[in-house]
Amino acid sequence: MYYVVIPAYQPDEKLIQLLIVMKNRLNCQIIVVDDGSTGPSKDIIQDAKAYATVLHHEQNKGKGQALRTAFRYIEELNNSAVVVTTDADGQHAVIDIDRVARAAMNLPNQLILGVRQFTTDIPFRSRFGNKLTRLLFKVQTGVAVSDTQTGLRGFQTDMIPFMLSIEGDRYEYEMNMLTMASKRYKIAEVPIQTIYIDDNASSHFRPIQDGLMIYKNLFKFALASFGGFLVDYGVYAIMLAILSPVPTAVRLILANTIARISSAICNFSLNKKLVFRNQDSLQTTGAAYFTLALALFGCDTALLYIFHQLLGMNLYLVKIVVGILLFFASWIVQKKVIFKERSSFSHEMA
């Protein structure tokens, strides 16, 4: 026996059809969370009580809150079992719900994803959104996931405290779940059928508002790096102007030294607190980071001098070129060594 959690906001008859099939075919306890449904959907929710335990939100609070409500309810039952989350619109086949549940039974301490195949007959909005999110997720976490937006997921109940700690009230909760899980657990994938009903018209996903919330955490590292670069370049340009009477070689080295020290302090603080949310001691990460900063400073200054003196590049332009070249080396070292986020887990097919 396992639990199936279904967040439902303004559901239609497809929810009842899904519940009937699940009740007849699966050995599970179904939990529907009514997320403030109104109008005719209230009658659908009432009918759902014949097949499932129904929990209620008086007002719409979002998918993330609905999932947490169900997880808290299951936690209070104090049973060791498997939890599967699915959608209310019938876009996940009952056989796939069961396959994800059985994979979770056999794979403790793993997050199981039911992943769709994104072929050309899938709505463009869904294909584009998934490709973009997969790319950003890979860059942020180092983990390749085939379907970042799937609502069909499974895990064992001992992971519920972790699930309750995840931030986000709406659709961003599921992306935050993936991001945080990638640091602590293996992620396994179960291929599932790809079903879109009426071109996914029943989805309550808001492309702009919910999209920004989903991608918010994935863009943090880019914003932090850009902020550090602005400090670096700004201080560099100011010092070049202040030191204009000084010989060019000395002027370049002094300006770059002061700029690098300023940007290193800024970038370290942003990366530790905002990007990687690293909990290691300041002494440990600080020593490693400033060792990297010193190495980058040496490379930066040498390349600035070489490009300017040998290639004749403008002093202001060369700073941008060298900064881009060193950005990728800095990111890899910080991610893999200094602010190491996770063990070398890889996703796998269940």
N, C-alpha and C positions, 0 to 999 in steps of 0.2 A: 504494500500500500504506500502511496505517496500523495503529496499535496499538489494541487494545480491551482495557481493564483491567476485570476483574470481581472485586471483593472477594467472598469466599464464606465464610460461617460457617453450618455445619450445613445445607448445601444438600440438595435432594432431586432427583428425576428431572427437574424443570423446568430445572435447569442443563444437564443432558446434552442435552435437547431443544433448548435455546437454542444450545448449542455446535454441534450437528449442522447446524442451519439456517444459522448464521453461516458455518460451514466451507464449506457448499455454495453460498452466495449472495454472500459478501463476499470481497473481496481484502484481507484483513487478517491481522495476527498477533495471536492471542488470548493474553492473559496472565491466568491465574486465580490469585488469592492465597488460599490456604487459611488462614483465620484461626483455626487451632486447632480444627478440626472434630473431633468424636468420634463414636463409635457407628457406625450405618449410614452416616452421611455420609462417613466415611472411605473407604467403597467407592465412593461417588459421585465423590469427589476422585480416586481411583485411575482410574476410568473416564474422567475428564476429561482425563487425560494423552494420550489418543488424539487429542484435538482441539486441545489448547492447551498452552502452556508453563505449568507449575504451580509456583508459589513457595509455601513453607510457613512458617507460624508454629507453633512447638511449642505455644504457649498462645494463647488468645484475647487479642488486643491492641486490638481495635477497628477500625472502618472507616477512621479517619484514618491509623492506622499501616499498615493493609493497602495503602491507596493510596500512601503514601510508599514502601513496600517496592517496589511496582511501578514507581514513578517513578524510583527509584534504579537499578533494573535496566535500564530503558529508557535512562537517562542514560549508563550504562556501555557501551551498544551504540553510542553516538556516531553515531546516524543522524538526519538532518533529516527529520522526519515529523510526523504528527498523532497525538495521543493522545485517545482517547475513553474515558470512564468510564461504566459501566452497571451495573445490578444483576443479581444471580444468579437472581432469581425469575421471570424471563420477563415482567416488567411493562413492558419497553421493546421495541417491535416492531423487528425486524431492519432494516426499511426506514428507521425513524427513526434508528437507530444510524448508518446509512450517510449519511443526510441531514445529521446533525450533523457527521460527519467531513468531508463535502464543504464544508460551510459554513466549518469551521475551516481547510481548505486555502485557501480564497479570502479569509479574513479574518485576516491575521497580527496578532499582538499584541492579540488579542481573546479573551475567554472566551465560548464559545458554550454556551447553555443550551437543552436540549430541554424546552419548557414545555408542561404539560398544561392542559386546559380544565376548570375546576372547576365542573361542573354539579351539579344537585341529586341526581343518581344516584350521585355520588361519596360514599364513606363519610364520615359527619359528622366523625369525628376528623381526617381528612385535610383536609377543607374548612376547618374551624375553625382547625386548626394553621397552614395555609398563609395564611389571611387575617390572622391575628394576626402572623405573622412578616413578611408583606409590609408591614404597617403599621409595625411597629417598624423594619424595614430601611429604609423610606422616610424615616422620621424621623431615623434615625441617619446615613444616607449621602446623602440627597437623590436617590437613584436609585430609580426605580420598576421593580421586577422582578415578572413575572407569576407565577413559580413558584420560590420560594426553596429549596424542599426537593427539587427534582429531582436524581436521581443521574445523569442523562444529560447529560454535559458534554464539551466538546471544546476543544482548544487545541493549538498547535504546540509542538514539543519545546524550543524556545528559552525557553519559559516554565517549564520544569521546575525550575530553581533557585529561582524564585519559589514554586512549589508546595511545594518541600521546606522552605521557610522558614516555612510557615504552622503555627501552633500547633494542638494539639487531637489527641487520640488516637481519639475515637469520632465520633459523629454531628456534634458541634460543629465538626469540621474543615471540613465542607462549608459551614457558615454563615460560619466564619472566612475561608474561601476567597473567598466572595462579598464579604464586608465589605472585605477587603484588596484584592481585585481592583478594586473600585469606585473605589479611590483611584489606581490605576495604569493600568488598561486600560478599553477600551470593553467593554460587555457586550452581546452580540447574542443574540436569541431565535429559535429555530426551533420552530414549533408541532408537536406530536407527538400521537399517539393516547394516550388515557387508558385504561389497562388496569389493572383491579384484580381479582386472582385470590383467590377465597374471602374477600372483604371485607378484603384485605390481611393475612390471618391469618399469613402467613409472615414478616412483618416482625419484625426483632429490635430495633426501636426501643423504648426504655423511656420512656414518656411523661413520667414525673416526673424521673428522673435525667438522661436525655438532653435533655429539654426545658429544664431549668435550665441545662445546659451551653451549649445553643444560644443561649439568650436572655441569657446572662451579660454578654457584651460590649455587647449592645444596651441594657441597663439602666444601664450605667455612667454615662452622661451625666445620667440622672435622679437617680441616687444622689449624684453630685457636686454637682448643683444643689441638692438637698435638704440636703446637708451644709453648703453655703455659706449657705443660708437659715437653718439652725439656729444657726450662728455669728452671723449678722447679727441675728436676732431675740433670741437669748439675750443678746448684749452690749447690744443696745438696751434690753431690759427691765431688765437690771442697772443700766445707767447712769441710766435713768429713776428707779429707786429711790434710787440714790446721790445724784442731783441734785434730789431732791424739794423742798429749800428754794428752788431757783432758779426765777425766773419761767418760766411755761410755754413761751413761744416760744424762749427761750434754752436751756431744758432739752431741748426737742425737737431743736433743731439740734445741740447738743453730743452728745446721746445717739446721734443718727443718724450723725453724723460719725465717731465712734469705732467704731460698729458697722459702718459701711460700709468703713472701712479694714481692720478685722479680717477681715471676710468676703471682701473683695477679694483679700487675700493668700492666704487659704485656697482660694478658688474658682479663682484663677489657677493655683495649683500642681496642683490636682486636674484641671483641664481640660487643662492642657498635658501632664501625664504620664499620666493615667489615661484620659481621654476621647478626646482627639484624637491622643495620642502624637506630638505635634509635635516635629520635630527642629531647627527654626529656633533661632537664637541667643536667649538670654534677653533681650538688649537689644532685639532687633527686636520679639518678641512682647510683652515686658514693657511697652515704651513704648506700643504700640498698645492693649494691654489696659487699662492704667491711664488712658489717654485716654478709653476707653469707660467705665471705672469712674467717672471724674470727671464725665462727662456724665450717667451714671445717678444719681450722687450728687446732682447738681443737680436732676434731674427728681424723684428720690425725695423730697428734702427739700421741694421746692416743693409736690408733691402731698400730702405729709404735712401740711404747714401749711394748705393750702387745704381739704383734707377735714376736718381737725380744727376749724379756725377758722370756716369758712363752713358746713360741713354738720354740725358738732357730733359727729363720730364719735369714739368712744373712742380714746385714744392707742395702746392695744395692738392693737385691732382694725384700725385704719387702716394699721398697718404690714403686716399680712397682705394686705389688699386691694391696696395699692400694690405690694407685692412680686410678687403674681401678675400685675399689669398689666405690670410691667417685665421679667418673666421672658422673655417671648417675644421682645421686642426685643433683649434681651441675647443670647439663644441664636442668633438669626439673624446678628447682627453677628459674634459669635465664630466661628461656623461658616463664614460666607461670606468673612470678611475676615481676622480675626486668626489663627485656626488653620486656614486654608484647607487642606482635605485633598486636593483633587483638581482636575484640570482640569475644564472644563465638558463632560465626556463625558456622553452620554446613551445609554441602551440603544436598540437598534434591532432590527427584525425582519430576519432573514437570509433 
